[in-house]
Amino acid sequence: MNVIEIFHSIQGESTLTGIPTTFVRFARCNLRCVWCDTPYSFGGGTPMTQEEILGEIKTAGLQHICLTGGEPLLQQDLPEFCSRLLAEGYVVSIETGGHMDISVLPEGVKRICDIKTPGAFGNAITGDSTELFVNTEFHEENIKHLTSFDEVKFVVMSLEELPWVKSVLETYSLADRVGAVHISPVHGTIELEALARFLVEEKLPARLHLQMHKFVFGEDAIGV
C-alpha cells in the first residue's frame, strides 16, 4: 500500500470532529478538485505493508482510525486492511471522493463520501442534479449503498452552489438515507453568516461543517 503520511491529531471533519485520531493518508487521487487542500498526496507515496502501517497505528494507541488521501479506495488492499483494523477493535472511518465503489468496504467502516459540486471541477452550475452527477464524475450508484451509519459531505466554494446542493438533497432524499449531511465551505472562501442563513431559511436537513483542524493548527498546516 502506498502511503503519503501517518499522523496523530484531532479529527477535524464529520460527526467525529474533535476526537483524537490516527490518520493514514494514502497516495494518489484520480480527481483534481480545484479547491483541493492536499495536492501533495497526488504523488506515489512510500510503499508500506499492512503490518508496517498497523505497527505505527498501534504505537499511537488511539482507538479511532481515519483512512484518507488522496483517494484511499485506489489502494487495492484497502478492504482487507479495513477488516484487519476492525478485527483489532479499532473504530474505522474512510474519507472518499465518492466516485469509486464504496460497497467493497466491510460492514463497520464509516464511509464519509463527498458529493462533488460542479464547481469542484470549475464547471458552471446548469442543468438538473442527475445531469450534473455525470459531469462531475460522482458515482451515483454509491447512493444506493449509503446507510444511516454513513455520512455525506458537500464542499462548496460559493453561495451560488447552494441551490444545487439543495436540489441533490431533495432528489435523493439523502437526509433520510445517511446519518449526517455536511455542508462544508472551502476555508476562507464564503461568508459564513450568509451560508448559515441559507441553511436556516431553506430548512436544509444538513449541518454547517467547518474544518476544525484549520482553526486549531492553521489553514496551511500539514500532518495535523
C-alpha positions in Angstrom: 0.0 0.0 0.0 1.3 3.5 -0.9 1.3 5.9 2.0 1.9 9.7 2.0 1.9 10.1 5.8 0.7 8.7 9.1 0.0 11.2 11.8 -2.0 11.6 15.0 -4.2 14.6 15.6 -7.8 15.5 16.4 -10.4 14.7 13.7 -11.3 18.0 12.1 -14.3 16.8 10.0 -17.5 14.7 10.2 -19.6 13.9 13.3 -16.3 12.6 14.8 -14.9 16.1 14.9 -12.7 16.7 17.9 -11.9 13.0 18.6 -8.1 12.1 18.9 -7.5 10.0 15.8 -4.7 8.3 13.9 -4.8 9.3 10.2 -3.4 7.2 7.4 -3.1 9.3 4.2 -2.8 7.2 1.1 -1.2 8.3 -2.1 -2.7 9.2 -5.4 -6.1 10.6 -6.5 -7.8 10.4 -9.9 -9.7 13.6 -9.4 -8.4 17.2 -9.4 -10.8 19.3 -7.4 -9.9 23.0 -7.9 -10.1 23.6 -4.1 -8.1 20.5 -3.0 -6.1 21.2 0.1 -3.9 18.1 0.0 -2.3 18.2 -3.5 0.9 16.8 -2.0 -1.0 13.5 -1.8 -1.1 13.1 -5.6 2.4 11.6 -5.7 3.4 7.9 -5.5 4.0 7.8 -1.7 6.0 5.3 0.2 5.2 1.5 -0.2 4.3 0.0 3.2 3.0 -3.4 4.2 -0.2 -3.7 6.2 1.9 -4.9 9.1 4.1 -1.7 8.9 1.1 0.6 8.9 -0.6 -1.3 11.7 2.6 -1.1 13.7 2.6 2.7 13.5 -1.1 2.8 14.4 -0.5 0.7 17.5 2.4 2.9 18.6 0.0 5.9 19.0 -2.6 3.9 21.0 -5.6 5.8 19.6 -8.8 3.9 19.1 -10.1 6.0 16.1 -8.5 5.5 12.7 -9.3 7.6 9.6 -8.2 6.4 6.2 -7.9 9.3 3.8 -6.0 10.6 0.8 -5.7 11.3 -2.0 -8.3 8.7 -2.7 -7.9 5.7 -0.4 -10.1 3.4 -2.5 -7.3 3.4 -5.2 -5.4 1.1 -2.8 -6.3 -2.4 -3.9 -5.8 -3.9 -0.5 -7.9 -1.3 1.4 -10.9 -3.6 2.1 -8.7 -6.3 3.5 -6.8 -3.7 5.6 -10.1 -2.3 6.9 -11.2 -5.8 8.0 -7.9 -6.2 9.9 -8.4 -2.9 11.7 -12.0 -3.8 12.7 -10.8 -7.2 13.9 -8.2 -5.4 16.1 -11.1 -3.4 17.7 -10.4 0.0 16.1 -13.2 2.5 15.1 -12.6 3.0 11.4 -13.7 5.8 9.1 -12.8 6.5 5.5 -12.9 9.8 3.6 -13.6 9.2 -0.1 -14.3 11.4 -3.1 -17.4 9.3 -3.6 -16.7 8.4 -7.2 -15.4 4.9 -6.6 -17.3 1.8 -5.4 -17.8 2.0 -1.6 -19.6 -1.4 -1.5 -16.2 -3.1 -1.4 -15.7 -1.9 2.2 -16.6 -4.3 5.0 -19.5 -3.6 7.3 -18.5 -1.5 10.3 -16.5 1.1 8.3 -18.0 4.6 8.5 -18.0 5.9 4.9 -17.7 9.7 4.7 -18.5 10.4 1.0 -18.1 13.6 -0.9 -20.7 14.6 -3.4 -18.7 16.8 -5.8 -20.4 20.0 -6.9 -19.9 21.3 -10.5 -17.7 24.0 -9.1 -15.2 21.4 -7.8 -14.1 21.0 -11.4 -14.6 24.6 -12.5 -17.9 23.8 -14.2 -20.9 26.2 -14.5 -23.9 25.3 -12.4 -26.5 24.4 -15.1 -29.0 21.6 -15.7 -30.6 19.3 -13.2 -28.8 17.3 -10.5 -28.8 14.0 -12.3 -27.2 15.6 -15.3 -24.5 17.2 -13.1 -23.6 13.9 -11.4 -22.4 12.6 -14.8 -20.4 15.8 -15.4 -18.7 15.8 -12.0 -17.8 12.1 -12.1 -19.8 11.3 -9.0 -20.5 7.6 -8.8 -24.3 7.8 -8.5 -24.5 4.1 -7.7 -22.9 4.7 -4.4 -26.0 6.5 -3.1 -27.8 3.1 -3.1 -25.1 1.7 -0.8 -25.2 4.5 1.8 -26.7 3.7 5.1 -27.6 5.6 8.3 -24.0 4.7 9.5 -22.5 6.7 6.7 -22.2 10.4 6.1 -22.2 12.7 3.1 -20.3 15.9 2.6 -20.8 18.7 0.1 -17.7 21.0 -0.2 -18.9 24.4 -1.5 -16.8 27.4 -2.6 -19.6 29.8 -3.4 -23.1 30.7 -2.3 -24.2 30.0 -5.9 -23.7 26.3 -5.4 -26.2 26.1 -2.6 -29.4 25.7 -4.7 -27.7 22.8 -6.5 -26.9 21.2 -3.1 -30.5 21.6 -2.1 -31.7 20.0 -5.3 -29.5 17.0 -4.8 -30.5 16.6 -1.2 -34.2 16.6 -2.2 -33.8 14.4 -5.3 -32.1 11.6 -3.5 -33.6 12.1 0.0 -30.1 12.0 1.4 -31.0 13.1 4.9 -33.3 10.0 5.2 -30.6 7.7 3.9 -27.4 8.7 5.8 -26.5 9.6 9.4 -25.4 13.1 8.7 -25.2 15.6 5.8 -22.5 18.2 6.0 -22.2 21.5 4.1 -18.5 22.3 4.3 -17.3 25.7 2.9 -13.8 25.8 1.4 -11.8 27.5 4.1 -11.9 31.3 3.8 -14.0 31.5 0.6 -17.6 32.0 1.8 -19.2 34.4 4.2 -20.2 32.0 7.0 -23.1 34.1 8.2 -24.7 34.0 4.7 -24.1 30.3 4.5 -25.7 29.7 7.9 -28.7 31.8 7.0 -29.3 29.8 3.8 -29.4 26.6 5.7 -31.9 28.1 8.1 -34.1 29.9 5.6 -34.2 26.9 3.2 -34.7 24.5 6.1 -32.0 22.2 4.8 -31.7 18.9 6.6 -28.0 19.4 6.9 -25.4 20.8 9.2 -22.9 23.6 8.7 -19.5 22.0 8.8 -16.2 23.8 9.4 -12.8 22.2 9.3 -11.8 22.3 13.0 -8.2 21.4 12.4 -7.6 24.5 10.3 -8.9 26.7 13.1 -6.7 24.9 15.7 -3.5 24.4 13.7 -3.7 26.9 10.9 -5.0 26.6 7.4 -1.7 25.7 5.8 -0.6 23.2 8.4 0.3 19.7 7.1 0.1 16.4 9.0 -2.4 17.6 11.6 
